[in-house]
Amino acid sequence: MALALLTLAPAGFLWRLTGLQHTLTYPWQLLGLSGLCLAALAGAALKLDRRLATLPAYAGLVILTLLASYSYLEPRFTQHAPDTGPLAAWDAHRVMLIDCQLSVAIPPAAAGLREPTPGRLPIADYGRPHPGDTLHLALTWQATRPFDRDLKLFLHLLDASGQLVAQVDPLAGSGAGSQGTDYLTSQWAPGELILDEVAVAIPPDTPPGPYRLALGLYDADTLQRLPVVGREDAQVEIEIELGAREEN
């Protein structure tokens, strides 16, 4: 029982106080030792109490064990072909960006319509975006540890000198297509793939030239950015090239 309690978050101060954090890589590794002790205790229970050795009680114990462990034994499938590694990682790999796809909303004029269309084209097929276009990022997240709060996502369009041209700051996961519109970071289960979307509009008076999309996560209460592994500015950048505005 004590070994199992040491794997819970409230026992963190005991690890720091006694120096146990230097003995194991992860606290849940204690479950291997506690499982061995519990297995020996469960086997001895039939000898300690003869009533448990009767067929109905014995069958009930087996069924209860199978039902209690099924959720932990059930495999989880991600439907994602792994690459060489994540595109970026935040907070010591607590959350990772697995994939990022950039597309552009098809302008109404290009589609022969007067109203905006929900259609999009990958930027590789669309070519250089223009002032007035809307950029869409399809993000695939994966958390390795749960969050106790909802983080915000920032997406900044920066010019060559680093000046802010446009920005959006939605809650991370608020554009999760497959899970609905409210699948925020406090709901993310470790190992689960989260499909999220965020869009930013390019101002119509933006001159052509090289630009960067800066992406990151931060705490809305403290405005503190989550650190990005390998970067000091706590953000991930995507370079884009804007073309001249098309005249109708």
BADRENTOR-775683 format. One line per field, with one value per residue: z, x, y of N, C-alpha, C, O in turn; residue number from 0. Coordinates in steps of 0.001 Angstrom, whole numbers, plus 500000, padded with zeros to 6 digits. Layout:
BEGIN
n_pz = [Z;...]
n_px = [X;...]
n_py = [Y;...]
ca_pz = [Z;...]
ca_px = [X;...]
ca_py = [Y;...]
c_pz = [Z;...]
c_px = [X;...]
c_py = [Y;...]
o_pz = [Z;...]
o_px = [X;...]
o_py = [Y;...]
nr = [NUM;...]
***
This chain:
BEGIN
n_pz = [500000;500815;498862;496567;497180;497064;494370;493658;492952;495310;496920;496131;497578;499451;497904;497135;499655;500792;498860;497046;494380;492960;492695;491006;487636;486947;489075;488831;488427;490772;490933;489879;491917;494000;492825;492764;495504;496138;494614;495914;498371;497591;496734;499141;500509;500129;501726;504225;504750;504632;503585;501244;499479;498546;495727;494605;495822;495012;492215;492031;492921;490856;488618;489470;489546;486830;485687;486974;486003;483282;481937;482107;480650;478127;474785;473230;470254;467883;465228;463698;461752;462882;462783;462490;464893;467324;466202;467863;471402;474583;477898;479077;477468;478190;476711;473246;469863;467277;464580;461957;459758;457177;455644;453278;453241;450624;448552;448025;445406;443865;443971;442584;443960;445987;448703;451589;451443;452874;451954;451641;450736;450718;451515;449811;447432;447013;446786;447218;449927;450090;451024;453015;452865;454714;457003;457914;460472;461031;463781;465513;468632;471450;474709;477456;480135;482431;482486;484866;484312;481873;479027;476983;473496;471419;468312;466240;463623;462227;460937;458893;460605;463073;464020;465193;463206;462948;465133;467076;469955;471040;473272;473789;472015;471613;469026;468344;466094;465865;468456;469136;470027;472471;473863;475920;477367;480003;479809;478305;477792;478770;476132;474238;470981;469888;467737;466522;465547;464263;463190;461402;460209;457485;457435;455109;454181;454295;453342;450662;451116;453237;456039;459398;461206;464508;467108;470180;473694;476643;480083;480963;483286;484503;482342;481640;479498;478317;478415;475506;474337;473605;472668;473407;473269;473733;471731;468578;465202;461897;458633;456088;452856;451624;448886;446481;446780;445120;442441;441698]
n_px = [500824;501918;503904;502331;501038;503164;503455;501646;500670;500464;502496;504842;506450;507671;509437;511234;512126;513368;515150;514523;513981;516274;516759;515042;513809;511145;508310;506230;507487;507692;505437;505936;507321;505438;503335;504361;504481;501746;500758;501859;500578;497902;497908;498408;496111;494129;494988;494973;492342;489970;487430;487580;488568;486565;484577;482595;483396;486061;485831;484499;486520;488400;486951;486434;489056;489774;487888;488597;491131;490883;490581;493150;494602;493605;494380;495530;494971;496491;496364;498319;501135;504332;507027;510441;510605;509128;507996;508378;508855;507448;508054;509921;509293;506663;504420;503999;504504;503397;502749;502326;500382;500121;497770;495774;492906;490590;490183;487116;486839;488521;487162;484925;482825;480766;480694;482691;484415;484494;486517;489932;493402;496445;499499;501562;500292;498739;500506;502310;500914;498679;498196;495319;494503;493655;495391;495655;496399;496837;497177;498807;498801;500466;500374;502473;502205;499538;497683;496786;495414;494007;495706;496765;497098;499369;499572;501549;502050;504919;507057;510073;511743;510909;508644;505293;502620;500103;497894;496592;495027;493863;492358;494301;493466;490859;490076;489826;489082;488139;487371;485488;484544;485480;487901;490099;493409;493440;491946;493335;494554;497420;499505;497505;496462;495873;493949;494082;493087;493966;493631;494796;494366;495747;496562;495050;496715;499319;502672;504444;506876;509361;508148;507337;505722;505029;504712;503333;502843;501111;500457;497390;496767;499166;500568;502896;505130;505315;508317;510235;511804;515171;515058;515344;513476;510988;509167;507960;508900;507725;508641;507416;506503;505175;503185;502579;499713;496781;495211;491856]
n_py = [498799;501235;501576;501902;504309;506065;506541;508447;511873;513641;512632;513727;515537;513891;512414;514402;515211;512956;512210;510224;510613;510358;507706;506320;506483;507084;507527;505611;503229;501899;500400;497914;496557;496749;495368;492771;492191;492364;490269;488032;488334;488050;485409;484115;484646;482745;480696;481867;482473;480196;480314;481753;479917;478356;477347;479254;481734;481837;481947;484390;486160;485890;486853;489485;490479;490377;492149;494539;495046;495324;497816;498846;497057;497229;497939;501004;502679;504796;505614;506901;507450;507129;509492;510586;511861;514185;517446;519584;520180;520844;522041;520098;517849;517419;518015;517507;518543;516820;516892;519313;521024;523306;525372;527276;529285;529110;531853;533716;534790;533174;530816;531423;532566;534751;534832;533857;530713;527419;525839;524707;524877;523057;524726;524118;523529;525767;527855;530961;532709;535567;539057;539532;536919;533909;532017;528624;526368;523002;521133;518527;517272;515755;514679;513806;513824;514600;517718;520216;522462;524741;525556;528326;528992;530636;532298;533980;536291;537372;539928;540378;541780;541031;542270;542387;541389;540173;538325;535569;534161;531576;529108;526262;523398;524152;524128;521510;519149;516415;515815;517658;521037;521743;520640;520801;521444;520452;518205;516419;513197;511315;510253;510308;511350;514583;516402;519541;522875;526074;529439;532320;535583;537349;540703;543040;545122;544230;544174;542414;539722;538060;536224;535094;532510;532336;530066;528942;527984;529057;530051;531294;532695;533572;534472;533298;531727;528362;526558;525758;522893;523130;525743;529210;531230;530216;529413;528121;528351;529027;529521;531635;532911;535834;536805;539474;541587;540592;542196;542897]
ca_pz = [500000;500887;497553;495642;497540;496638;492943;493473;492939;496635;497580;495511;498565;500086;496994;497217;501014;501077;497781;496272;492949;492326;492622;489915;486581;487067;490287;488585;488395;492040;490795;489640;493218;494755;492194;493214;496895;496149;494063;496984;499381;497046;496751;500524;501067;500108;502886;505455;504962;503870;502907;499902;498638;497976;494297;494278;496231;494178;490893;492165;492993;489518;487763;489948;489125;485382;485415;487494;485246;481840;481396;482029;479658;476814;473979;472635;468908;467592;463806;463266;461367;463541;461996;463226;466222;467344;465623;468995;472706;475607;479322;479246;476750;478787;475571;472026;468588;466444;463165;461698;458343;456879;454455;453061;452853;449219;448467;447302;443982;443218;443901;441833;444897;446618;450132;451930;451300;453875;451318;451870;449949;451337;451008;448708;446215;446866;446462;448227;450367;449801;452020;453011;452994;456062;457158;458839;460941;461617;464743;466204;469921;472293;476058;478174;481514;482434;482909;485810;483895;480434;478483;475777;472349;470684;466933;465837;462309;462427;459721;458909;461739;464309;464430;465162;462136;463299;466172;467698;471217;471530;474191;473090;471960;471337;467630;468135;465181;466114;469803;469354;470158;473856;474340;476357;477844;481259;479465;477475;478449;478314;474997;473276;469917;469851;466477;466846;464426;464591;461963;461550;458974;457090;457154;453672;453816;454585;452141;450387;451661;454157;457343;460255;462112;465805;467787;471523;474719;477858;481147;480846;484560;484776;481056;481531;478400;478571;477702;474381;474397;472606;472248;474532;473121;474092;470620;467370;464076;460540;457665;454925;451935;451153;447576;446376;446799;443796;442108;440985]
ca_px = [500000;502804;504555;501343;500800;504325;503357;500661;501215;500664;503698;506019;507340;508457;510535;512231;512654;514209;516103;514126;513904;517541;516881;514217;513526;509745;507714;505363;508266;507455;504301;506449;507603;504185;502566;504916;504040;500314;500524;502141;499525;496665;498038;498335;494782;493366;495414;494640;490890;489505;486174;487897;488965;485380;484471;481931;484223;487263;485424;484222;487795;489008;486170;486680;490405;489762;487134;489324;492358;490651;490824;494591;495167;493039;495329;495098;495493;496598;496143;499295;502413;505383;508152;511699;510454;508204;508485;508789;508419;507329;508100;510620;508527;505347;503514;504786;503840;503732;502607;501795;500067;499733;496935;495229;491500;490419;489453;485841;487001;489131;486157;483780;481747;480786;480862;483833;484209;485262;487563;491324;494428;497777;500289;502386;499476;498206;501571;502523;499695;498637;497491;493883;494260;493601;496249;495135;497364;496297;498193;498626;499477;500490;500876;503038;501726;498313;497707;495724;494850;493849;496719;496416;497993;499542;500053;501927;502644;505999;507782;511492;512399;510344;507486;504037;501721;498780;497986;495410;495374;492780;492709;494827;492474;489516;489758;489975;488008;487562;486823;484535;485112;485899;488778;491209;494580;493163;491253;494188;495082;498777;499603;496423;496735;494863;493939;493660;493188;494020;493712;495140;494135;496804;495954;495069;497769;500625;503525;505031;508200;509484;507487;507432;504636;505562;503704;503745;501829;501356;499461;496593;496737;500461;501148;504206;505207;505938;509597;510372;513081;516144;514884;515284;512357;509754;508238;508352;508723;507540;508921;506536;506777;503940;503223;501916;498259;496223;494224;490694]
ca_py = [500000;502397;501726;502443;505709;506855;506848;509506;513231;514246;512119;514332;516165;512836;512087;515474;515273;511787;511956;509051;510912;509985;506243;505813;507455;507462;506948;504466;501992;501203;499498;496571;495939;496615;494296;491496;491981;492113;488936;487075;488459;487484;483959;483644;484895;481502;479900;482577;482411;479049;480617;482249;478790;477706;477633;480532;482870;481835;482446;485818;486875;485895;487761;490846;490867;490621;493371;495707;495293;495380;499158;499074;496150;497511;498713;502262;502832;506219;505868;507896;506846;507916;509985;510478;512447;515326;518699;520422;519670;521879;521697;518822;516820;517185;518026;517537;518809;515678;517242;520652;521183;524686;525522;528617;529293;529500;533123;533601;535085;532018;529760;531908;532841;536064;534636;532992;529282;526660;525058;525099;524207;523057;525844;523624;523603;527121;528809;531998;533403;536994;539869;539270;535475;533340;530843;527618;525372;521776;520725;517258;517327;514560;514960;512658;513944;515400;519118;520565;523743;524905;526447;529071;528866;531891;532214;535335;536524;538332;540292;540029;542432;540526;543045;541654;541809;539661;537308;534976;533509;530725;528036;525087;522343;524672;523824;520063;518754;515096;515719;518728;522363;521977;519558;521642;520705;519753;516964;515565;512008;511003;509349;510544;512309;515634;517136;520899;523804;527501;530235;533733;536336;538283;542014;543370;546079;543644;544136;541097;539503;536918;536337;533909;532189;531920;529263;528543;527754;529834;530026;532516;533420;534205;534880;532656;530775;527073;526497;524834;522183;523541;527138;530144;532163;529498;529379;527411;529272;528505;530576;531703;534026;536437;537432;540775;541511;540486;543216;542357]
c_pz = [500000;499552;496539;495923;497095;495157;492660;493599;494332;497350;497013;496512;499285;499224;497095;498591;501293;500005;496937;494774;492211;492145;491447;488877;486692;488326;490013;488485;489713;491947;490511;490938;494026;494153;492610;494640;496960;495599;495129;498054;498898;497045;498153;501122;501109;501270;504199;505771;504049;503113;501485;498944;498066;496541;493994;494643;495350;492782;490945;492227;491628;488606;488166;489509;487643;485044;485850;486645;483769;481255;481265;480958;478252;475995;473434;471281;468526;466140;463286;462952;461962;462574;462824;464628;466170;466718;466707;470271;473713;476994;479541;478692;477441;477729;474317;470832;467616;464969;463055;460195;458116;455581;454407;452645;451417;449159;447676;445804;443232;443066;443107;442693;445435;448111;450395;451836;452363;453279;451583;450939;450747;450710;449862;447393;445954;446370;447556;448627;450129;450954;451892;453107;454474;456098;458215;459186;461556;462476;465368;467464;470565;473631;476671;479640;481514;482896;483867;485463;482375;479936;477251;474736;471706;469299;466441;464421;462456;461096;459891;460086;463082;464812;464245;464103;462438;464360;466553;468935;471724;472616;473380;473169;471662;469889;467316;467324;465553;467492;470074;469546;471563;474364;474738;477064;479159;481029;478692;478298;477914;477203;473929;472236;469818;468537;466722;465606;464944;463288;462307;460198;458720;456789;455676;453259;454097;453317;451899;450992;452582;455509;458115;461052;463399;466605;469167;472449;475941;478823;481120;482129;484808;483542;480852;480413;478869;477784;476605;474446;473256;472128;473480;474456;473368;472981;469464;466189;462755;459574;456487;454085;451417;449778;447595;446327;445368;443582;441306;439760]
c_px = [500863;503492;503599;501082;501953;504287;502385;501310;501402;501923;504974;506989;508194;509647;511645;512899;513643;515254;515763;514102;515190;517685;516112;514010;512110;509150;506884;506146;508138;506302;504757;506717;506320;503312;503046;504462;502557;499985;500770;501058;498218;496719;497913;496945;493942;493738;494990;493156;490328;488203;486402;488264;487774;485186;483746;482788;485466;486950;485127;485493;488455;488284;486405;488050;490438;489031;487896;490534;492118;490985;492304;495239;494681;494016;494702;495779;495439;496317;497078;500599;503541;506486;509417;511603;509492;508840;508990;508239;508457;507492;508670;509805;507199;504255;504362;503897;504302;503705;502008;501619;499512;498933;496378;493765;491376;489634;488160;485985;487573;488135;484933;482582;481869;481050;482079;483463;485015;486400;488956;492227;495726;498639;501205;501628;498982;499270;501710;501198;499821;497991;495979;493541;494201;494422;495657;496256;496595;497394;497823;499472;499497;501112;501429;502654;500486;498564;496547;495079;494765;494840;496186;497511;498137;500103;500277;502481;503639;506659;509266;512232;511855;509141;506206;503104;500282;498954;496612;495891;494200;493266;493199;493808;491070;489108;489908;488799;487351;486935;485757;485263;485610;486709;490099;492270;494336;492455;492142;494735;496489;498762;498562;496856;495572;495005;493310;493829;493203;494236;494070;494977;495287;496154;496079;496207;499173;501481;504079;506421;508236;508831;507691;506147;505262;504441;504204;502557;502151;500181;498699;496594;498033;501115;502556;504174;505810;507245;509568;511754;513984;516009;514753;514083;511004;508717;508835;508034;508614;507728;507954;506929;505445;504151;502517;500416;497737;495165;493077;490368]
c_py = [501258;502643;502323;503918;506602;507207;507984;510879;513842;513768;512726;514931;515115;512421;513129;515509;514148;511509;510740;509318;510557;508475;505649;506904;507987;506809;505689;503157;501213;500213;498072;495836;495743;495516;492926;491177;491661;490729;487862;487114;487841;485963;483379;483805;483632;480591;480537;482503;481324;479330;481117;481121;478045;478182;478951;481744;482979;482384;483941;486644;486977;486878;489217;491344;491202;491916;494614;496053;495499;496746;499464;498195;496453;498360;499985;502424;504312;506573;506956;507188;507680;508311;509818;511047;513607;516561;519638;519818;520813;521267;520297;517656;516485;517192;518227;517869;517738;516044;518632;520808;522585;524720;526935;528472;529805;530805;532956;533835;533893;530882;530182;532216;534258;535973;533748;531514;528539;525852;525611;524318;524182;524137;525413;523685;525016;528091;529852;532645;534899;537755;539679;537800;535079;532058;529919;526645;524209;521167;519382;517276;515950;514928;513676;512669;514829;516830;519366;521904;523778;525958;527174;528884;530237;531583;533631;535327;537662;538661;539982;540641;541959;541296;542233;542248;541384;538582;536792;534221;532670;529774;526839;523957;522827;524439;522358;519547;517450;514983;516773;520048;522671;520803;520194;520813;519969;518429;515991;514401;511727;509960;509587;511573;513286;516389;518500;521773;525235;528264;531672;534410;537301;539630;542377;544295;545542;543606;542739;540975;538302;537216;535039;533759;531653;531272;528860;528372;528602;529696;531354;533334;534195;534800;534308;531617;529457;527005;525438;524201;522642;524960;528024;531073;531504;529543;528581;528313;528524;529659;530489;532914;534541;537054;538774;540584;541513;541557;542582;543209]
o_pz = [499284;499144;495732;494986;496782;494725;491522;494249;494547;498288;497367;496331;499688;499737;497135;498694;501964;500200;496184;493975;490983;491508;490941;489193;486553;488614;490856;488459;489767;492765;490855;491071;494660;494886;492793;494947;497733;496061;495245;498585;499665;497317;498335;502130;502017;501744;505167;506938;502837;502119;500616;497730;497195;496188;493175;493854;494984;492236;490016;491645;491275;487896;487305;489139;487237;484212;485168;486569;483045;480195;480408;480421;477281;476469;473204;471170;468813;465844;462522;463767;461582;461665;463749;465473;465082;466704;466483;470243;473703;477229;480106;479342;477283;477840;474315;470794;467180;464192;463938;459441;458774;454560;455368;451803;451050;449671;446753;445009;442101;442142;442959;442228;445353;448717;449526;452118;452720;454015;451731;450428;451386;449519;449032;446341;444802;445630;448687;447762;449985;451779;450787;453402;455353;455324;459274;458308;462481;461959;465705;467396;470270;473687;476426;480320;480679;483605;483706;486243;481683;480375;476571;475055;471472;469133;466245;464062;462772;460233;460895;460530;464126;465908;463273;464102;462207;464481;466382;468967;472740;472846;472394;474252;471476;469554;466158;467803;465562;467697;471157;469262;471809;475215;474001;477331;479407;481943;478449;479369;476717;477310;472806;472562;469680;468254;467087;464719;465930;462392;463364;459171;459634;455946;455047;452104;454134;452308;452839;451335;452701;456044;457573;461512;463379;466764;469319;472055;476247;478449;481242;482073;485267;483649;479998;480384;479714;476606;476753;474594;472085;471253;474472;475470;473229;473247;469382;466181;462519;459685;455956;454564;450836;449529;448603;445887;444525;444449;440359;439034]
o_px = [500582;503652;504000;500920;501741;505023;502306;502342;502410;502380;506073;508204;509319;510724;512829;514091;514652;516141;516611;514188;515201;518633;516482;514032;511880;509456;506831;505545;508438;506189;504058;506397;506132;502623;502242;504104;502138;499044;500003;500659;497506;495719;497378;496628;493130;492914;494684;492766;490224;487906;485548;488277;487940;485585;484249;482895;485877;487709;485461;485547;489006;488926;486559;488193;491052;489497;487848;490928;493059;491605;492693;496292;495275;494442;493494;497000;494457;496052;496663;501115;503699;506834;509461;512444;509067;510063;509930;507283;509368;507113;508011;509645;506679;503275;505315;502715;505454;504534;501277;502590;498558;499352;496492;493429;491986;488516;488103;485331;487172;488243;483995;481444;482926;481566;482468;482329;486108;487174;489143;491871;496076;498522;501586;502239;498825;498975;501274;500440;500922;497304;495436;492397;494641;494181;495216;496969;495805;498423;496664;500701;498664;502236;500906;502761;500381;499530;495465;494281;495368;494811;495278;498677;497142;500978;499329;503282;503257;506807;509675;513242;512296;508651;506056;502832;499348;500027;495603;497010;493597;494469;492571;493344;490167;487927;490096;487666;486123;486055;485172;486456;486116;486238;491083;492067;494976;492365;491741;495308;496727;498102;498721;497532;494420;496062;492139;494620;492543;494937;493698;495398;495746;495260;497091;496629;500127;501045;504177;507061;507240;508952;508149;505560;505948;503362;505365;501410;503319;499081;499304;496438;498001;502093;503309;503307;506705;507273;508963;512757;513612;516769;514132;513696;509971;507525;510048;506995;509305;507042;507704;507607;504668;505148;501927;499918;498168;494323;493309;489420]
o_py = [502219;503793;503162;504700;507773;508093;508446;511043;514514;514421;512297;514851;515411;512117;512796;515799;514366;510678;510261;508385;510466;508017;504590;508093;509188;505652;504794;502083;500020;499300;497119;494655;494705;494807;492012;490040;490799;490084;486906;486077;487194;485298;482286;483173;483456;479810;479841;482473;481513;478668;480941;481325;477191;479292;479721;482682;484080;483185;484676;487727;488020;487652;490084;492510;492189;492694;495638;497217;495822;496831;500256;498539;495986;499413;500043;502320;504997;507738;507828;506423;508841;507558;509006;510742;513996;516706;520402;519044;521641;520120;519424;516623;515381;516456;519007;517528;517739;515569;519078;520735;523002;524176;527695;527640;530809;530862;532143;533159;533617;530076;529398;532142;534883;536912;532968;531127;528977;525241;526818;523256;525174;524427;526238;523873;525419;529030;529641;533083;535430;537152;539669;537457;535819;531131;530367;526161;524395;520733;519140;517293;515093;515427;512589;511649;515727;517110;518802;522424;522958;527108;526695;528651;530924;530733;534391;534463;538788;537795;539400;540095;542439;541024;541492;543449;542152;537991;537475;533709;533018;529657;526455;523602;522011;524540;521985;519511;517365;514147;516777;520158;523766;520048;520137;519628;518946;517609;514853;514601;511887;508926;509108;512549;512874;516954;518595;521453;525564;527794;532181;533878;537986;539687;542065;544264;546319;543052;541951;541969;537588;538317;534032;534739;530631;531845;528479;528583;528840;529290;532420;534554;535337;535540;534777;530743;529439;527359;524376;524899;522556;525375;527640;531654;532158;529694;528389;528973;527533;530675;529408;533823;533783;537731;539162;539547;542300;541790;541831;542910]
nr = [0;1;2;3;4;5;6;7;8;9;10;11;12;13;14;15;16;17;18;19;20;21;22;23;24;25;26;27;28;29;30;31;32;33;34;35;36;37;38;39;40;41;42;43;44;45;46;47;48;49;50;51;52;53;54;55;56;57;58;59;60;61;62;63;64;65;66;67;68;69;70;71;72;73;74;75;76;77;78;79;80;81;82;83;84;85;86;87;88;89;90;91;92;93;94;95;96;97;98;99;100;101;102;103;104;105;106;107;108;109;110;111;112;113;114;115;116;117;118;119;120;121;122;123;124;125;126;127;128;129;130;131;132;133;134;135;136;137;138;139;140;141;142;143;144;145;146;147;148;149;150;151;152;153;154;155;156;157;158;159;160;161;162;163;164;165;166;167;168;169;170;171;172;173;174;175;176;177;178;179;180;181;182;183;184;185;186;187;188;189;190;191;192;193;194;195;196;197;198;199;200;201;202;203;204;205;206;207;208;209;210;211;212;213;214;215;216;217;218;219;220;221;222;223;224;225;226;227;228;229;230;231;232;233;234;235;236;237;238;239;240;241;242;243;244;245;246;247]
***
